[in-house]
Amino acid sequence: MCSAEPINCFPVLVNILSNTFLRLFNSTARIRVWSEPFYNTQSPELKSDIFFICLTYMLILAAGLPPHFAVSSMEDYKVKSM
């Protein structure tokens, strides 16, 4: 019926239960439940913008990490913490 992941299994379970209760009460209506756990972007421009924002963030992060480690090891050297 569904995969083992709870994010996919819960909507299927809700659908089965709700349709079962509707059949018990002799209703002809049916309830459809679907799950889309991740936001789906169709626009290539939006995907490109998100990519460049993430790339810029990663470049800034990558530029800031090595000095952090260098300063940390220099502080250790000054206090002779070996």
N, C-alpha and C positions, 0 to 999 in steps of 0.2 A: 504493500500500500504506500509506504513512504520510506525514505532513507532513515538511517539510525540517528541523524542529527536532530536535536529537539527543535531547531528553528524551522525545519521543514515538516516535522511530524505533528506539531501542535495544530496548525491550521487544518490538516487532513482529519485529525481527530475531532475537531470542532465541527467540521463539515459532516462527518459521519454521524455524530451525535445529534446535531440539529436536524438533519434530514430524517433520522430515525424517529425523533419526537414528532416531526411533522406528519410522518406516515401513521404514527399511532393515533393522531387526532384526525385522521382521514382528510388531510389537506392535499391539494394538488400542487401547491407551491414547493419550490426547492430553493435551498440556500447554497450559494457558491462562495467558497472561501479560497483565497489565493495568497501567496506569500511572495514578496519581493524584498529580500533582506538587504540588498544593496541598491543604492540609488543608481538608476540607469540613465546615463546621459547619452542623448542621441546627437547632440551638436558637436561637430569636430572642433569648432572654435572654443567651446567650453572645455573640452578635453585638453586642447592645446594650452589654454590659460592655466588650468589646474596643473598640468605638467610643468610649465615654466615657474609657477609659484613654488611647487615642491622642489624643483631643481635649484632655484635661488635660495630657498631655505637650507637645503643640504650643503650648498657651497659656502654659505655663511657659517654653518655649523662646522664644516670641515676646516674652514680657515681659523676658527676660534679654538678648536680642541688642541692642536699641537702646542701653542703657547701656554695653555693651561697646564699641560703635563711638564713642560720645560720649567715653568715658574715653580711648580710643586717640587720637582727634583732639586732645583736650586735652593729652595728653602730647606729641604732635607740636608743638603750639602753644608749650608751655613750653620745649622744646629748640630751637625755631625751625628745624625740619628742612625747611623749604621750599626 
